């Protein structure tokens, strides 16, 4: 992995963070980049992240070992066609999109399957653009790799190494399975949260008492309803088939629950909560019961020896008790690297103030 030459088509939050991570973990990597906003490329070159600014995808791409497509999903197809004439044998083409089926189908149509391996770094932020990128944004975040049937094993191995260099956790999946999984664990929950918020809005009275009293569990399960409308429109429209399958199954489950409630069938609700609690508690080392108010926030830290101990010592110095602390493996929606939970609101607020005084970057729910 020494002396890599890497190109970025698009250098926003994710592309910029990968580039920064490569420069930190493999300083001899040569990076070239193209994007429409020239000023950001100039900034990246001034910071020593970009070595060569491309005016357009051109012959210089023949020098590359890896080409990252980091543009919005709807633009990737056109860029695949633009870079195809400049690919040499052995060059890896990859992307960073959160849905994979569309780009895999485009790659197949263009006959580029032997050059391509899909990628989905499961991290992000509510802020966008290169100026908000970080060399540790992807640390301890899952980096999903989706090879085609014709992707050489050496390409998958190399991208696994790249993920390791930037501190991510590589995981290889079939692209169809990836899209079905994220439909269930990410896309549908966002739709449910948004529709639940809108349901309360529509059912509320003129005095907005529902809004006034909404707290605790309601806020916990609807936090993700504040996500970017534009981004989620794009995501859902590129994974509509999988979302539809999962959504239909969910609607059927709701219909069964409604019928059971109307018929006052005994133990329906208790069985529902019992089965969901058992499965949900298996997600974490510390079992939790049904949804309760969550007094937590996340801190943006570099994953290095002693980082957690330092934060613990800072809080212990003020007598602030921590309920739970752990690394965020999936930070697709802007959470920091370290999530810290407290027993009550007062402790959480005191910890926030304390860590802010030490110049930590913090993220609230």
ZISULBEL-V917791 format. One record per pair of residues at least 24 apart in sequence whose ideal C-beta (glycine too) atoms are under 6 Angstrom apart, sorted by the first residue. I is the first residue (numbers start at 1). J is the second residue. If there is no record, write none. Layout:
i->I j->J
i->I j->J
//
This chain:
i->1 j->161
i->3 j->28
i->4 j->29
i->4 j->65
i->5 j->30
i->5 j->63
i->5 j->64
i->5 j->65
i->6 j->31
i->6 j->66
i->7 j->32
i->7 j->61
i->7 j->64
i->7 j->67
i->8 j->33
i->8 j->68
i->8 j->70
i->9 j->34
i->9 j->69
i->9 j->79
i->10 j->35
i->10 j->70
i->10 j->71
i->11 j->35
i->11 j->130
i->12 j->129
i->12 j->130
i->13 j->128
i->13 j->132
i->13 j->133
i->14 j->70
i->14 j->96
i->14 j->121
i->15 j->70
i->16 j->130
i->16 j->133
i->17 j->133
i->17 j->134
i->17 j->137
i->17 j->138
i->19 j->49
i->20 j->49
i->20 j->133
i->20 j->135
i->21 j->135
i->21 j->166
i->23 j->49
i->24 j->135
i->25 j->165
i->25 j->166
i->26 j->165
i->40 j->130
i->57 j->82
i->57 j->83
i->61 j->86
i->62 j->86
i->62 j->88
i->64 j->91
i->66 j->92
i->67 j->93
i->68 j->94
i->69 j->95
i->70 j->96
i->73 j->97
i->73 j->234
i->73 j->238
i->76 j->103
i->77 j->106
i->80 j->110
i->87 j->115
i->92 j->155
i->94 j->119
i->95 j->119
i->96 j->121
i->98 j->235
i->99 j->179
i->99 j->238
i->99 j->239
i->100 j->146
i->100 j->175
i->100 j->178
i->100 j->179
i->101 j->179
i->102 j->238
i->104 j->175
i->113 j->148
i->113 j->150
i->114 j->150
i->116 j->148
i->117 j->145
i->117 j->147
i->117 j->151
i->117 j->155
i->117 j->159
i->118 j->146
i->118 j->175
i->119 j->145
i->120 j->144
i->122 j->330
i->122 j->332
i->123 j->331
i->123 j->332
i->124 j->332
i->124 j->334
i->125 j->334
i->126 j->334
i->136 j->302
i->138 j->166
i->138 j->168
i->139 j->167
i->139 j->303
i->139 j->337
i->140 j->303
i->140 j->327
i->140 j->329
i->141 j->168
i->141 j->331
i->142 j->169
i->142 j->171
i->142 j->329
i->142 j->330
i->143 j->168
i->143 j->170
i->144 j->171
i->144 j->173
i->144 j->178
i->145 j->170
i->145 j->172
i->146 j->173
i->146 j->175
i->146 j->178
i->167 j->303
i->179 j->239
i->179 j->242
i->180 j->242
i->183 j->239
i->183 j->242
i->183 j->243
i->183 j->246
i->184 j->246
i->187 j->243
i->188 j->246
i->190 j->224
i->190 j->232
i->193 j->222
i->193 j->224
i->193 j->225
i->194 j->225
i->196 j->222
i->197 j->222
i->197 j->225
i->216 j->293
i->217 j->291
i->220 j->291
i->220 j->294
i->223 j->365
i->295 j->342
i->295 j->345
i->295 j->348
i->296 j->341
i->297 j->362
i->297 j->364
i->298 j->335
i->298 j->336
i->298 j->339
i->298 j->363
i->299 j->336
i->299 j->338
i->299 j->360
i->299 j->362
i->300 j->336
i->300 j->337
i->300 j->361
i->301 j->337
i->301 j->338
i->315 j->351
i->318 j->354
i->320 j->347
i->320 j->350
i->320 j->351
i->335 j->363
i->336 j->363
//
